[in-house]
Amino acid sequence: LAQGNIAGLQAPIVFIQIRVGATPRAMAMRPSTNGRSWPSWTFLLASTFACCTRVHAQVYELAQVEMPGTFTLQTHYHFFITSHADDAKTGGAQSPFGGATVDFKDLRVKPKDNEPNAPSASKLAGYSSVQVSLIPLDKFWNIIDADQFCAGNKLHFKGGDTHDEVVTFNVGADAASHTADLKFSGPYALTITNCGDISGLAITGSVEVKNSWGFLPAIEFNKKAFYAGASVFYVITALVWTALAVQWWNQLFSLQKVLTTIVWVGVIESVAGWAMLEKWNSGGSLPWVLFLMTTLAFTWKFVAIVEMLIISPGKGTFEEVSIKGHVALLSFMMVVFNYKVVMVFRHCHNIQMMQVCLNAMPVALMFAILVVWTYSTLGSAIEMLEEQKDQKKLAMYQKLRIVAGIGALGAGLCGALQILDPTVAD
């Protein structure tokens, strides 16, 4: 058995690289898609581009993955599975896809391009020490021994036991494919192991995982029903509100007119969100156009609500918002968009809580500033209406302040629940 050790590893498991040999090299990695360690702030921007180029839903392209060195194990990605035995509540028995499966497609190793020490093609002809595996995350350290994970040039499990929940595929110099069933529910870590003595390698092919309902990860499945319900709600609300608003358009206040726009943006957000998940589920690739539409609609809707609340009562317009105010709102829109993108890939790339909090801090700070700004503006508007003794508008703005307060508390609670994510253990 090859010997080694691991240092600095944190629990729960993060993206790791374990190497055994004379110079053990093991570390708790920053969230990454190729086994490299990135500074936390760099990841905020780089994760988006890495996901765009390599990960499409539960399809992981290996072409750009840096192969591990000799006697090294790397983790790269998390897949979320609901097994055939556990998915009856989601309609798995009627699913055309059957049970959960993993497809290893056209996997092969080759000499790394532009690598002086890369082996020749003839030397790789009989090399069979590279394995691509899916290992249940909650049992990872019950299966993998950090000191003894290579034996006989193959991946070795603790005590030499076999594990039905682990799926392993041997990758050679010739392209090969294989399909296997995933029998247990939960998150799986995608690992690449090189238990041989050849380095300077590259790997090509892809790993595709399907649940019984399609390509959607198990943690995304229920969102499709949520977006479908939100779509119905928004469409009905938009049609009713627009029909009433058109009849009284000349008598409406500015904020009431803006509500018409906001509710239709809500339609775009919810319908695009549902279409995104539906296409993702059937095709296996995250449709980036629909994803951008959903995320941008969410951020613009929020900013429009804030602007609506801070314009003057009556016939006030958006031109009343200062240039600094528009810049502040645009900046808030940008940080919210960044936060939404990172949260989408939080679990599949196992982004650490510190990274999530670093993303959330600018959003929380600017949100607090906007709430104070909005309440101050509404207070000034209410004082002005009291002086004018306009009881009709005054009553409306007093109710609006109460609704805005409830909305701010609700938004803060939802944000905290997203960050803390009490369902992650399930």
C-alpha positions in Angstrom: 0.0 0.0 0.0 1.2 3.4 -0.9 1.6 5.5 2.2 0.8 9.2 2.7 -0.9 11.7 5.0 -3.3 14.6 4.8 -3.0 17.9 6.5 -5.2 20.9 7.0 -8.4 19.2 5.8 -11.6 20.7 7.0 -15.0 19.0 7.5 -17.3 18.8 5.8 -15.3 17.7 2.9 -14.2 20.4 0.5 -12.4 20.1 -2.8 -9.2 18.3 -2.0 -6.1 16.9 -3.6 -4.3 14.1 -1.8 -1.0 12.8 -2.9 1.0 9.9 -1.4 4.7 9.5 -1.8 7.9 11.0 -0.5 6.5 14.5 -0.4 2.9 14.3 0.8 0.8 17.1 -0.7 -2.6 17.4 0.7 -4.6 20.5 1.4 -8.1 21.9 2.0 -8.8 23.5 -1.3 -10.7 26.7 -2.1 -13.8 25.9 -4.2 -12.5 24.9 -7.6 -13.3 23.0 -10.7 -9.8 21.6 -11.4 -8.2 20.9 -8.0 -6.4 24.2 -7.8 -6.5 26.6 -4.9 -7.8 30.1 -5.6 -7.9 33.2 -3.4 -11.4 33.7 -2.0 -12.1 37.0 -3.8 -10.7 35.7 -7.1 -13.2 32.9 -7.0 -16.2 35.3 -6.9 -15.5 36.2 -10.5 -13.7 33.1 -11.8 -16.4 30.6 -10.7 -18.9 32.0 -13.2 -16.5 31.6 -16.1 -15.4 28.1 -15.0 -19.0 27.0 -14.7 -19.9 28.4 -18.2 -17.0 26.6 -19.9 -17.0 23.2 -18.1 -20.2 22.4 -16.1 -23.6 22.2 -17.7 -26.1 21.0 -15.1 -25.2 17.4 -14.3 -22.8 17.1 -17.2 -19.1 17.6 -16.4 -16.7 18.1 -19.3 -13.2 16.7 -18.5 -11.3 18.1 -21.4 -9.9 21.1 -19.5 -9.4 19.3 -16.2 -5.8 19.2 -15.0 -4.9 15.5 -14.4 -3.6 14.5 -11.0 0.0 13.6 -10.6 1.3 10.3 -9.6 -0.4 8.6 -6.6 -2.9 11.5 -6.3 -6.6 11.7 -5.7 -8.6 14.8 -6.6 -12.2 15.8 -6.1 -13.8 18.1 -8.7 -17.6 18.4 -8.5 -20.7 17.4 -6.6 -23.7 15.6 -8.2 -27.0 15.4 -6.4 -28.9 12.2 -6.7 -32.3 10.7 -5.7 -32.1 7.0 -6.2 -34.9 4.9 -7.8 -35.8 3.5 -4.4 -36.2 6.9 -2.8 -37.9 8.9 -5.6 -41.4 7.5 -5.5 -42.7 10.7 -4.0 -41.4 12.6 -7.1 -43.0 10.3 -9.6 -40.0 8.2 -10.4 -42.0 5.1 -11.2 -43.6 6.9 -14.2 -40.4 8.6 -15.3 -39.2 7.7 -18.9 -35.6 7.9 -17.6 -35.9 5.0 -15.2 -33.5 5.1 -12.2 -30.6 7.4 -11.5 -27.6 6.7 -13.8 -24.1 7.9 -14.6 -22.7 7.9 -18.1 -19.0 8.0 -18.6 -18.7 9.1 -22.2 -15.6 8.7 -24.4 -13.2 8.9 -21.5 -9.5 8.4 -22.3 -6.1 9.6 -21.2 -3.4 11.0 -23.5 -0.1 12.9 -23.3 -0.6 16.4 -22.1 -0.1 19.0 -24.8 3.0 21.3 -24.5 4.3 19.2 -21.6 8.0 18.4 -22.0 7.8 15.4 -19.6 4.6 14.0 -21.1 4.9 10.2 -21.8 4.7 8.8 -25.3 1.6 7.3 -26.7 3.2 3.9 -26.8 4.0 4.1 -23.1 0.3 4.8 -22.3 -0.9 1.9 -24.3 -1.1 -0.4 -21.3 -1.5 2.2 -18.6 -4.6 1.5 -16.5 -4.0 3.3 -13.2 -6.4 6.3 -13.8 -9.9 5.9 -12.3 -12.9 8.3 -12.5 -15.2 7.6 -9.6 -18.4 8.8 -7.9 -18.3 8.5 -4.2 -21.1 9.4 -1.7 -20.1 12.5 0.0 -21.5 11.6 3.4 -19.5 8.4 3.4 -16.4 9.7 1.8 -14.0 9.2 4.7 -15.6 5.9 5.6 -14.6 4.7 2.1 -11.4 6.6 1.4 -8.3 6.2 3.6 -6.1 9.3 3.1 -3.0 7.2 4.0 -3.8 4.1 1.9 -6.0 4.8 -1.1 -3.8 3.2 -3.8 -3.0 -0.5 -4.0 -1.8 -2.5 -7.0 -2.0 0.7 -9.1 -5.7 1.0 -8.5 -8.0 2.9 -6.2 -8.3 1.1 -2.9 -11.0 1.4 -0.3 -10.7 1.2 3.5 -10.1 -2.3 4.7 -10.2 -3.6 1.1 -13.9 -3.7 1.3 -16.1 -3.3 -1.8 -18.8 -0.6 -1.8 -21.9 -0.9 -3.9 -22.6 2.8 -3.6 -19.3 3.7 -5.3 -19.1 3.8 -9.1 -15.6 3.6 -10.6 -14.5 3.6 -14.2 -11.0 2.7 -15.4 -9.7 5.1 -18.0 -7.2 4.0 -20.6 -5.5 5.3 -23.7 -8.5 4.2 -25.9 -11.8 6.1 -25.7 -14.4 4.1 -23.8 -17.9 4.6 -22.4 -19.8 3.0 -19.6 -23.2 3.4 -18.0 -23.9 2.5 -14.3 -26.8 2.8 -11.9 -26.6 5.0 -8.8 -28.4 3.1 -6.1 -28.2 5.5 -3.2 -29.5 9.0 -2.7 -27.4 12.0 -1.7 -24.5 14.1 -3.0 -21.7 12.3 -4.8 -18.2 13.6 -5.2 -16.6 13.2 -8.6 -13.0 12.1 -8.2 -10.1 11.4 -10.5 -7.3 9.1 -9.2 -3.9 8.4 -10.6 -2.4 5.4 -8.8 0.4 4.9 -11.3 3.8 6.3 -11.8 3.2 8.3 -15.0 2.5 12.0 -14.9 2.1 14.6 -17.6 -1.3 13.3 -18.6 -4.5 14.8 -19.9 -8.0 13.4 -19.9 -10.9 13.9 -22.3 -14.6 12.9 -22.2 -17.5 13.8 -20.0 -19.4 12.5 -17.0 -23.2 12.8 -17.2 -25.6 12.1 -14.4 -29.4 11.7 -14.7 -32.0 11.4 -12.0 -35.2 9.5 -12.6 -36.9 12.7 -13.8 -34.1 13.9 -16.0 -30.9 15.9 -15.8 -32.0 18.3 -13.0 -30.0 17.9 -9.8 -32.1 16.7 -6.9 -31.7 20.0 -5.1 -33.2 21.9 -8.1 -36.1 19.6 -8.8 -38.8 21.2 -6.6 -37.9 24.7 -7.9 -39.6 23.8 -11.2 -43.0 23.5 -9.4 -42.3 26.7 -7.5 -41.6 28.6 -10.7 -44.7 27.1 -12.4 -46.9 28.3 -9.5 -45.2 31.7 -9.5 -45.8 32.0 -13.3 -49.5 31.3 -12.9 -49.8 33.8 -10.0 -47.9 36.5 -11.8 -49.7 36.1 -15.1 -53.1 36.3 -13.5 -52.1 39.3 -11.4 -50.5 41.1 -14.3 -53.6 40.6 -16.5 -56.0 41.7 -13.9 -53.9 44.7 -12.8 -53.2 45.8 -16.3 -56.9 45.6 -17.3 -57.8 47.8 -14.3 -54.9 50.2 -14.8 -55.7 50.9 -18.4 -59.2 52.1 -17.5 -57.8 54.6 -14.9 -54.4 55.4 -16.4 -54.7 59.2 -16.4 -55.7 59.2 -12.7 -53.0 56.8 -11.5 -50.1 57.9 -9.4 -46.6 57.3 -10.7 -45.9 54.4 -8.3 -49.1 52.7 -9.5 -48.0 53.0 -13.1 -44.6 51.6 -12.2 -46.3 48.6 -10.5 -47.6 47.6 -14.0 -44.1 47.3 -15.2 -42.9 45.5 -12.1 -45.6 42.9 -12.2 -44.7 42.1 -15.9 -41.1 41.8 -15.0 -42.2 39.3 -12.4 -43.9 37.4 -15.2 -40.7 37.4 -17.2 -38.7 36.2 -14.2 -41.0 33.3 -13.2 -41.7 32.1 -16.8 -38.1 32.3 -17.7 -37.2 30.5 -14.5 -39.6 27.7 -15.3 -38.4 27.4 -18.9 -34.8 27.4 -17.7 -35.4 24.4 -15.4 -37.5 22.6 -18.0 -34.9 22.9 -20.7 -32.1 22.1 -18.2 -34.0 18.9 -17.1 -34.6 17.7 -20.7 -31.3 18.7 -22.4 -28.7 18.4 -19.6 -27.3 21.9 -20.2 -28.1 25.0 -18.2 -29.6 27.5 -20.8 -27.5 30.6 -20.0 -29.8 33.0 -21.9 -32.8 31.9 -19.8 -30.6 31.9 -16.6 -29.5 35.5 -17.4 -33.1 36.6 -18.1 -34.3 35.1 -14.7 -31.5 36.6 -12.7 -31.5 40.1 -14.4 -35.3 40.2 -14.1 -35.1 39.5 -10.3 -32.4 42.2 -9.7 -34.1 44.8 -11.9 -37.5 44.2 -10.3 -36.0 44.8 -6.8 -34.3 48.0 -7.9 -37.5 49.2 -9.6 -39.4 48.7 -6.4 -36.9 50.8 -4.4 -37.0 53.6 -7.0 -40.8 53.4 -7.0 -40.9 53.9 -3.2 -38.5 56.9 -3.2 -40.2 59.1 -5.8 -42.4 61.9 -4.7 -46.1 61.3 -4.0 -48.6 62.0 -6.8 -47.1 62.7 -10.2 -43.4 62.2 -9.2 -41.1 60.6 -11.8 -37.8 58.7 -11.8 -36.0 61.8 -12.9 -36.3 63.0 -9.3 -33.8 60.3 -8.2 -30.3 61.9 -8.2 -27.4 60.6 -10.3 -25.8 59.3 -7.1 -29.0 57.5 -6.4 -29.1 55.8 -9.8 -25.4 54.8 -9.4 -26.1 53.3 -6.0 -29.1 51.3 -7.3 -27.0 50.1 -10.3 -24.2 49.1 -8.0 -26.7 47.2 -5.8 -28.1 45.5 -8.9 -24.6 44.3 -9.8 -23.8 42.9 -6.4 -27.1 41.1 -6.2 -26.5 39.6 -9.6 -23.1 38.3 -8.5 -24.6 36.9 -5.3 -27.4 35.1 -7.2 -24.8 33.5 -9.6 -22.6 32.3 -6.8 -25.6 30.9 -4.9 -26.7 28.9 -7.9 -23.3 27.0 -7.9 -22.9 27.0 -4.1 -23.6 23.3 -3.6 -22.2 21.7 -6.8 -18.9 23.4 -6.3 -19.1 23.2 -2.5 -18.5 26.9 -2.0 -17.5 27.4 1.7 -19.6 29.4 4.1 -16.9 32.0 4.2 -17.1 32.5 0.5 -20.9 32.8 0.7 -20.7 35.3 3.5 -18.1 37.4 1.5 -20.6 37.5 -1.4 -23.5 38.3 0.9 -21.8 41.1 2.9 -22.0 43.8 0.1 -25.6 42.8 -0.6 -26.6 43.0 3.1 -24.9 46.3 3.6 -26.4 48.0 0.5 -29.8 46.5 1.3 -29.7 48.0 4.8 -28.7 51.4 3.3 -31.5 51.2 0.7 -34.1 50.3 3.5 -33.0 53.3 5.5 -33.1 55.5 2.4 -36.5 54.3 1.4 -38.0 54.7 4.9 -36.5 58.2 5.2 -38.0 59.2 1.8 -41.4 57.7 2.7 -41.3 59.5 6.0 -40.6 62.8 4.3 -43.4 62.2 1.9 -45.8 61.4 4.7 -44.9 64.6 6.5 -45.4 66.6 3.3 -48.9 65.0 2.8 -49.8 65.8 6.4 -49.0 69.4 5.9 -51.0 69.4 2.7 -53.8 67.6 4.5 -54.2 65.2 1.6 -55.8 62.4 3.5 -56.3 60.1 0.5 -52.6 60.1 -0.5 -51.6 60.1 3.2 -53.5 56.9 3.9 -52.0 55.2 0.9 -48.4 56.2 1.8 -48.9 55.1 5.4 -50.0 51.7 4.3 -47.2 51.6 1.7 -44.7 52.2 4.5 -46.1 49.2 6.5 -46.0 47.0 3.4 -42.4 48.1 2.6 -41.4 47.2 6.2 -43.0 43.8 6.0 -41.3 43.2 2.6 -37.9 44.3 4.0 -38.2 41.9 6.9 -39.3 39.1 4.6 -36.4 39.7 2.2 -33.9 39.7 5.1 -35.4 36.5 6.4 -35.3 34.8 3.0 -31.7 35.9 2.5 -30.6 34.6 5.9 -32.3 31.2 5.2 -30.6 31.0 1.8 -27.2 31.6 3.4 -27.6 29.3 6.3 -29.6 26.8 4.2 -31.1 24.6 6.9 -32.0 21.9 4.3 -28.4 21.3 3.2 -28.1 18.2 5.5 -31.2 16.6 3.8 
